[in-house]
Amino acid sequence: MNNRPQHHWCILPLRLLALLLLMGCDQPEESPSFKIELGAIASESVFVNDTMSIWGGSVVKGEDGLYHMFYAQWPKELGWVWVTHSEIAHAVSDSPLGPYRFNDLALPDRGTTYWDGLCTHNPTIHKFDGKYYLYYMGNTGDKKVVGKPGRHQLNWLHRNNQRIGVAVADSPYGPWKRFDEPVLDITHDDSLAFDALMTSNPSVCQMTDGKILMVYKAVGKKFPPPNGGPVVHGVAIAEHPTGPFKKYPDPVFTVEGERFPAEDPYIWYQGGKYRAIVKSIEHQAQKRVFYLVHYESDDGIHWTKAKHFLISDRTVTWGDGRSQQLTHLERPQVLVEDGKAVALMCAADTLDENNVRHSFNVQMPLLVAEIW
């Protein structure tokens, strides 16, 4: 009689059985990680004005085959007074990388009684289902310039009146339909909400199910006025580009111990994930240091650092091969064509010997590589 133990599948340890079964199955393919790099900036890819401070710049391709940039501007002679005097303007170009030429004012002043009557700022432009949607920050207040040129102070009334709006048009040339109420207001019924004081700087994309995803800057009331804080980012989703938007409870892009860790995200969908280029803010001793970084998300609600996180330390390469670290390189806005990010527009500036800021917009190729 054979007394050797008989080995049957039914008595194998469960872990070993699972391993053997797994070895016999096709494994899911590993997905690539995405590495984002900035291309060189050509001489014609700088949008600047002698009399106006330029900030931001979001681009969409029109039915006329031209590229349309929406950006913020205000008179240089007044100083760094974006919070009280910014207006959203419109420029056009034959190429996404410029040169751009001024065309018209898209969202000018419309009166102190409107929630966005005295300032429109930080636009982001999108085309959904044949219509153009221009999301932006607006505010109202007393229009006072606080401080002196070169030593300006923030007008806190205007700053804390910031809300998110959207204007709608059939053409990038307008006319733009503006609304009497913000598309995303503060949370009025909860003083502890992270957006109880102000909402601003929307970033928007269409989700895979057709819904509209918004990531936005928010300030709460945990810390004393007028600053408030902390400064965080929230997520909201709507069925339609003009809302209503459902807010989600958990802030994103947070960093432990930082009261203002990030700003100016731009979100889009590529490579099976929602992606964001974000201005990261680190407090090193008494100095704030800025970077452009890359976050990703499976659902647009929960965000994590991408494997290739750092994009830029504000150093750019010019067309002649020269490198330069700019004082600021922020308000990233991505041009997506055929489902792929192809160009990046950023607000930029340098400081002169008198500590005066000279701002402009730069347009550069965006190099997105899949790393296996």
Secondary structure in CASP SS format (residue, H / E / C, confidence):
PFRMAT SS
TARGET T0000
AUTHOR 0000-0000-0000
METHOD secondary structure of the structure
MODEL  1
M C 1.00
N C 1.00
N C 1.00
R C 1.00
P C 1.00
Q C 1.00
H C 1.00
H C 1.00
W H 1.00
C H 1.00
I H 1.00
L C 1.00
P C 1.00
L H 1.00
R H 1.00
L H 1.00
L H 1.00
A H 1.00
L H 1.00
L H 1.00
L H 1.00
L H 1.00
M H 1.00
G C 1.00
C C 1.00
D C 1.00
Q C 1.00
P C 1.00
E C 1.00
E C 1.00
S C 1.00
P C 1.00
S E 1.00
F E 1.00
K E 1.00
I E 1.00
E E 1.00
L E 1.00
G C 1.00
A C 1.00
I E 1.00
A C 1.00
S H 1.00
E H 1.00
S H 1.00
V E 1.00
F E 1.00
V C 1.00
N C 1.00
D C 1.00
T C 1.00
M E 1.00
S E 1.00
I E 1.00
W E 1.00
G E 1.00
G E 1.00
S E 1.00
V E 1.00
V E 1.00
K E 1.00
G C 1.00
E C 1.00
D C 1.00
G C 1.00
L C 1.00
Y E 1.00
H E 1.00
M E 1.00
F E 1.00
Y E 1.00
A E 1.00
Q E 1.00
W E 1.00
P E 1.00
K H 1.00
E H 1.00
L H 1.00
G C 1.00
W C 1.00
V C 1.00
W H 1.00
V H 1.00
T H 1.00
H H 1.00
S C 1.00
E E 1.00
I E 1.00
A E 1.00
H E 1.00
A E 1.00
V E 1.00
S E 1.00
D C 1.00
S C 1.00
P C 1.00
L C 1.00
G C 1.00
P C 1.00
Y C 1.00
R E 1.00
F E 1.00
N E 1.00
D E 1.00
L E 1.00
A E 1.00
L E 1.00
P C 1.00
D C 1.00
R C 1.00
G C 1.00
T C 1.00
T C 1.00
Y C 1.00
W C 1.00
D C 1.00
G C 1.00
L C 1.00
C E 1.00
T E 1.00
H E 1.00
N E 1.00
P E 1.00
T E 1.00
I E 1.00
H E 1.00
K E 1.00
F E 1.00
D C 1.00
G C 1.00
K E 1.00
Y E 1.00
Y E 1.00
L E 1.00
Y E 1.00
Y E 1.00
M E 1.00
G E 1.00
N E 1.00
T C 1.00
G C 1.00
D C 1.00
K C 1.00
K C 1.00
V C 1.00
V C 1.00
G E 1.00
K E 1.00
P C 1.00
G C 1.00
R E 1.00
H E 1.00
Q C 1.00
L C 1.00
N C 1.00
W H 1.00
L H 1.00
H H 1.00
R H 1.00
N H 1.00
N C 1.00
Q C 1.00
R E 1.00
I E 1.00
G E 1.00
V E 1.00
A E 1.00
V E 1.00
A E 1.00
D C 1.00
S C 1.00
P C 1.00
Y C 1.00
G C 1.00
P C 1.00
W C 1.00
K E 1.00
R C 1.00
F C 1.00
D C 1.00
E C 1.00
P C 1.00
V C 1.00
L E 1.00
D C 1.00
I C 1.00
T C 1.00
H C 1.00
D C 1.00
D C 1.00
S C 1.00
L C 1.00
A C 1.00
F C 1.00
D C 1.00
A C 1.00
L C 1.00
M E 1.00
T E 1.00
S E 1.00
N E 1.00
P E 1.00
S E 1.00
V E 1.00
C E 1.00
Q E 1.00
M C 1.00
T C 1.00
D C 1.00
G C 1.00
K C 1.00
I E 1.00
L E 1.00
M E 1.00
V E 1.00
Y E 1.00
K E 1.00
A E 1.00
V E 1.00
G C 1.00
K E 1.00
K C 1.00
F C 1.00
P C 1.00
P C 1.00
P C 1.00
N C 1.00
G C 1.00
G E 1.00
P C 1.00
V E 1.00
V E 1.00
H E 1.00
G E 1.00
V E 1.00
A E 1.00
I E 1.00
A E 1.00
E C 1.00
H C 1.00
P C 1.00
T C 1.00
G C 1.00
P C 1.00
F E 1.00
K E 1.00
K E 1.00
Y C 1.00
P C 1.00
D C 1.00
P C 1.00
V E 1.00
F C 1.00
T C 1.00
V C 1.00
E C 1.00
G C 1.00
E C 1.00
R C 1.00
F C 1.00
P C 1.00
A E 1.00
E E 1.00
D E 1.00
P E 1.00
Y E 1.00
I E 1.00
W E 1.00
Y E 1.00
Q E 1.00
G C 1.00
G C 1.00
K E 1.00
Y E 1.00
R E 1.00
A E 1.00
I E 1.00
V E 1.00
K E 1.00
S E 1.00
I E 1.00
E E 1.00
H E 1.00
Q E 1.00
A C 1.00
Q C 1.00
K E 1.00
R E 1.00
V E 1.00
F E 1.00
Y E 1.00
L E 1.00
V E 1.00
H E 1.00
Y E 1.00
E E 1.00
S E 1.00
D C 1.00
D C 1.00
G C 1.00
I C 1.00
H C 1.00
W C 1.00
T E 1.00
K E 1.00
A E 1.00
K E 1.00
H E 1.00
F E 1.00
L E 1.00
I E 1.00
S E 1.00
D C 1.00
R C 1.00
T E 1.00
V E 1.00
T E 1.00
W E 1.00
G C 1.00
D C 1.00
G C 1.00
R C 1.00
S E 1.00
Q E 1.00
Q E 1.00
L C 1.00
T C 1.00
H E 1.00
L E 1.00
E E 1.00
R E 1.00
P E 1.00
Q E 1.00
V E 1.00
L E 1.00
V E 1.00
E E 1.00
D C 1.00
G C 1.00
K E 1.00
A E 1.00
V E 1.00
A E 1.00
L E 1.00
M E 1.00
C E 1.00
A E 1.00
A E 1.00
D E 1.00
T E 1.00
L E 1.00
D C 1.00
E C 1.00
N C 1.00
N C 1.00
V C 1.00
R E 1.00
H E 1.00
S E 1.00
F E 1.00
N E 1.00
V E 1.00
Q E 1.00
M E 1.00
P E 1.00
L E 1.00
L E 1.00
V E 1.00
A E 1.00
E E 1.00
I E 1.00
W C 1.00
END
